[in-house]
């Protein structure tokens, strides 16, 4: 029967004042709590970093950052360098001349061949890792772009060119829709300063989007589009203002968006001010404030029916100047006979 000698154990435990604390052999083989926590955190960070982001046509920059960081973490960025060239395949050619060219094939040394083999082996290992990362991170819609036998750098360049082309075509399509929207836009809100400023913001923001893709609208044309957006307004002041600006003598190619916006802003400001003033002629006063030209009135009533009238469409019969002239002539002749 086994008897545990506590005295002997305590003596062996206290033989030296510098002896370490005794730990059972089974527990000594297990990792500590801190090391287990550290290993758990490392495992979680690796699993989070290994999450795959699939390449689509709308997430190139996010995918590129993910791929490059993964390749760097795997120490495989060497795959993006040119493949080492076999020194035995290098050939030096003489410059062209009238005499037949002579091809010289240098013989590499054993050290050069050894270095080439080592570099090629390292490059192939990195290329296999990088190619595997790229192949595992593209969507089904982009599988046709690359060949699984291509080097990793060739795959990357093909995918980048494909996404850039689709984005360019998509940008052109979006630019066309924005242009159509601006050409057809009309100001139909209540003419307030807030509504007008929002109207201007739409033109500026849309044109900024077009400028970002190299399809911006010229400033003079944008000014014309802004002016044309008020052509369907029911207030007659707008049609008078449009006519006065168009006939002002300034060529359209010299118009500026800010100048036309300023003219329109003046009209809206005066319309708001005069609308608050009773018994005011809003249209004519706002037109004078915007620098418009006065318009001449024309007769639109029934034409004159008096005989020998030279301009019957310009006045009624009772206001005919030919009739008045003839009456005046007859009166003078009667007075002349009476005197005689």
C-alpha positions in Angstrom: 0.0 0.0 0.0 1.3 3.4 -1.0 1.7 5.9 1.9 2.2 9.6 1.1 5.0 11.0 3.2 4.0 14.6 3.8 7.2 15.3 5.9 9.5 14.2 3.1 7.6 16.2 0.6 7.8 19.4 2.6 11.5 18.9 3.2 12.3 18.5 -0.5 10.1 21.5 -1.2 12.0 23.7 1.3 15.6 22.5 0.6 16.6 25.8 -1.0 15.3 29.3 -0.2 15.4 30.1 -4.0 13.5 27.0 -5.1 10.6 27.7 -7.4 7.0 26.9 -6.5 6.3 23.2 -7.2 3.8 22.6 -10.0 2.3 19.1 -10.8 3.8 17.8 -14.0 0.4 17.5 -15.7 -0.5 21.2 -15.1 3.0 22.3 -16.2 2.4 21.0 -19.7 -0.8 23.1 -20.1 -0.6 26.7 -21.4 -1.3 29.5 -19.0 -4.5 31.6 -19.0 -2.7 34.6 -20.6 -1.1 32.5 -23.3 -4.5 31.0 -24.1 -6.1 34.4 -24.3 -3.3 35.6 -26.6 -3.6 32.6 -28.9 -7.4 33.2 -29.0 -7.0 36.8 -30.0 -4.4 35.9 -32.7 -6.7 33.3 -34.1 -9.6 35.8 -34.2 -7.5 38.4 -35.9 -6.3 36.0 -38.5 -9.9 34.8 -39.2 -11.1 38.4 -39.6 -8.2 39.3 -41.9 -8.8 36.2 -44.0 -12.4 37.2 -44.8 -12.7 37.3 -48.5 -14.1 40.3 -50.4 -15.3 39.3 -53.9 -14.5 41.7 -56.7 -17.5 43.2 -58.5 -17.8 46.1 -61.0 -18.6 48.6 -58.2 -16.0 47.8 -55.4 -12.6 47.9 -57.1 -10.9 50.2 -54.6 -12.1 48.1 -51.6 -11.1 44.9 -53.3 -7.7 46.2 -54.4 -6.9 47.3 -50.8 -8.0 43.8 -49.5 -6.0 41.9 -52.1 -2.8 43.9 -51.6 -3.0 43.7 -47.8 -3.5 40.0 -48.0 -0.7 39.4 -50.4 1.7 41.5 -48.3 0.6 39.6 -45.2 1.3 36.3 -47.0 4.8 37.7 -48.0 3.9 37.1 -51.7 4.2 40.6 -53.2 7.3 39.3 -55.1 4.8 37.9 -57.6 4.1 41.4 -58.9 7.8 41.7 -59.9 8.9 40.5 -63.4 9.6 36.8 -63.6 13.3 36.0 -63.5 14.9 35.5 -66.9 16.9 32.4 -67.7 20.5 33.7 -68.4 20.9 30.9 -71.0 18.0 32.5 -73.0 19.6 36.0 -73.1 21.0 36.8 -76.5 23.0 39.9 -77.7 22.5 41.1 -81.2 24.8 43.3 -83.2 23.1 46.6 -84.5 21.7 46.4 -88.0 24.2 46.9 -90.8 24.7 45.9 -94.4 26.6 42.8 -93.3 24.7 39.8 -92.0 24.1 40.0 -88.3 25.8 37.7 -85.9 24.1 36.3 -82.8 26.2 35.9 -79.7 24.9 33.6 -77.0 26.9 34.1 -73.8 27.4 31.1 -71.5 26.3 31.8 -67.9 28.4 30.8 -65.0 27.4 28.2 -62.5 26.8 30.9 -59.9 24.5 32.8 -62.2 22.5 29.6 -62.9 22.3 28.9 -59.2 21.1 32.4 -58.4 18.5 32.2 -61.3 17.1 28.9 -60.0 16.8 30.2 -56.5 15.1 33.4 -57.6 12.7 31.5 -60.0 11.8 29.1 -57.2 11.0 32.0 -54.8 9.0 33.9 -57.5 6.9 30.8 -58.4 6.1 30.2 -54.7 5.0 33.9 -54.3 3.1 33.7 -57.6 1.1 30.6 -56.6 0.1 32.3 -53.3 -0.9 35.6 -55.0 -2.8 33.9 -57.8 -4.7 31.7 -55.4 -5.7 34.8 -53.4 -7.0 36.6 -56.6 -8.8 33.5 -57.9 -10.6 33.1 -54.6 -11.7 36.7 -54.4 -13.6 37.4 -57.7 -17.3 37.0 -58.5 -18.7 34.7 -61.1 -19.3 37.7 -63.4 -15.6 38.3 -63.7 -14.4 34.7 -64.0 -14.3 34.9 -67.8 -11.8 37.8 -67.8 -8.8 35.8 -66.6 -7.1 32.5 -67.2 -6.3 30.4 -64.2 -2.9 29.6 -65.7 -1.9 33.3 -66.0 0.6 34.8 -63.6 -0.9 36.8 -60.7 0.2 40.1 -62.1 -1.4 39.4 -65.5 -4.7 38.4 -63.7 -4.6 41.7 -61.7 -4.0 43.8 -64.8 -6.8 42.1 -66.8 -9.3 42.6 -64.0 -8.3 46.2 -63.5 -8.7 47.0 -67.2 -12.1 45.2 -67.4 -13.5 47.1 -64.4 -12.2 50.4 -65.6 -13.8 49.9 -69.0 -17.2 49.0 -67.6 -17.0 52.0 -65.2 -16.1 54.3 -68.1 -19.1 53.1 -70.1 -21.4 53.4 -67.1 -20.1 56.9 -66.4 -20.9 57.9 -70.0 -24.4 56.5 -69.7 -24.9 58.4 -66.4 -23.5 61.6 -67.9 -26.0 61.3 -70.8 -28.9 60.9 -68.4 -27.7 64.0 -66.3 -27.5 66.1 -69.5 -31.0 65.1 -70.6 -32.3 65.9 -67.1 -30.7 69.4 -67.2 -32.0 70.1 -70.7 -35.6 69.2 -69.7 -35.6 70.7 -66.2 -38.2 73.5 -65.5 -38.7 75.7 -62.5 -42.3 75.0 -61.4 -42.0 75.8 -57.7 -43.4 78.9 -56.0 -40.9 81.8 -56.8 -39.2 82.2 -53.5 -35.5 82.8 -52.8 -35.1 79.4 -51.1 -36.7 77.6 -54.0 -34.6 79.5 -56.5 -31.3 78.8 -54.6 -32.1 75.1 -54.5 -32.8 75.3 -58.3 -29.3 76.8 -58.8 -27.7 74.2 -56.5 -29.1 71.4 -58.7 -27.5 72.9 -61.8 -24.1 73.3 -60.0 -24.1 69.9 -58.4 -25.1 68.1 -61.6 -22.5 69.9 -63.6 -19.9 69.1 -61.0 -20.7 65.4 -61.4 -20.3 65.8 -65.2 -17.0 67.5 -64.7 -15.8 64.6 -62.6 -16.1 62.3 -65.5 -14.8 64.8 -68.1 -18.3 65.5 -69.6 -19.0 69.0 -68.0 -21.3 71.5 -69.7 -19.9 74.8 -70.9 -20.7 77.8 -68.6 -22.5 79.7 -71.4 -24.6 76.6 -72.3 -25.4 76.0 -68.6 -26.5 79.7 -68.3 -28.9 79.2 -71.3 -30.3 76.0 -69.7 -30.9 77.9 -66.5 -32.7 80.7 -68.4 -34.7 78.2 -70.4 -35.9 76.5 -67.2 -38.2 79.5 -66.6 -39.7 79.5 -70.1 -42.8 77.5 -69.0 -43.6 79.8 -66.1 -47.1 81.3 -66.2 -46.1 84.7 -65.0 -45.7 87.0 -68.1 -42.7 88.7 -66.4 -40.6 85.7 -67.1 -41.3 85.8 -70.9 -40.5 89.5 -71.0 -37.3 88.9 -69.0 -36.2 86.1 -71.3 -36.8 88.2 -74.4 -34.9 91.2 -72.9 -31.9 89.0 -72.0 -31.9 87.3 -75.4 -32.1 90.5 -77.3 -29.7 92.4 -75.1 -27.0 92.2 -77.7 -24.6 90.0 -75.7 -23.7 86.8 -77.7 -24.8 83.6 -76.1 -21.3 82.2 -76.1 -20.4 85.1 -73.7 -23.1 84.4 -71.2 -22.1 83.3 -67.8 -24.1 81.2 -65.3 -23.6 83.6 -62.5 -24.7 86.6 -64.6 -28.0 85.0 -65.7 -28.6 83.7 -62.1 -28.1 87.3 -60.9 -30.7 88.6 -63.3 -33.2 86.0 -62.3 -32.5 86.6 -58.6 -33.3 90.3 -59.0 -36.7 89.6 -60.6 -37.6 87.1 -57.8 -36.4 89.6 -55.1 -38.5 92.4 -56.5 -41.5 90.2 -57.1 -41.4 89.2 -53.5 -41.0 92.8 -52.3 -43.7 94.2 -54.5 -46.1 91.4 -53.6 -46.1 92.6 -50.0 -46.9 96.2 -51.2 -50.6 96.9 -52.0 -51.6 98.5 -55.3 -48.3 97.9 -57.0 -47.6 96.9 -60.6 -45.4 93.9 -59.9 -44.6 92.9 -63.5 -43.6 96.3 -64.9 -41.7 97.3 -61.8 -39.8 94.1 -61.6 -39.0 94.3 -65.3 -37.6 97.8 -64.9 -35.5 96.6 -61.9 -34.0 93.9 -64.1 -33.0 96.3 -66.8 -35.5 95.3 -69.4 -36.5 97.4 -72.4 -40.0 99.0 -72.6 -42.3 97.5 -75.3 -44.5 99.5 -77.7 -48.3 98.9 -77.7 -50.0 97.9 -81.0 -53.6 98.3 -82.0 -55.5 95.0 -82.2 -59.1 96.2 -82.8 -61.2 96.3 -86.0 -59.6 98.2 -88.9 -60.6 101.6 -90.1 -63.3 101.7 -92.8 -63.0 105.3 -93.9 -62.3 105.7 -97.6 -58.8 106.6 -98.7 -57.3 105.6 -95.3 -53.7 104.6 -95.8 -53.2 102.6 -92.6 -56.6 101.1 -91.7 -55.2 98.3 -89.3 -53.5 100.8 -87.0 -56.6 102.6 -85.7 -60.4 102.6 -85.5 -62.6 104.5 -87.8 -63.4 107.3 -85.4 -59.7 108.1 -84.9 -58.8 108.2 -88.6 -56.4 111.1 -89.2 -57.3 111.1 -93.0 -61.0 111.8 -92.0 -60.0 114.6 -89.7 -57.7 116.1 -92.3 -60.4 116.2 -95.0 -63.0 117.7 -92.6 -60.5 120.4 -91.7 -60.0 121.2 -95.4 -63.7 121.6 -96.1 -64.2 123.9 -93.2 -61.5 126.3 -94.5 -63.0 126.5 -97.9 -66.5 127.4 -96.5 -64.9 130.2 -94.4 -63.1 131.5 -97.6 -66.4 131.7 -99.5 -68.2 133.6 -96.8 -65.7 136.3 -96.7 -66.0 136.9 -100.4 
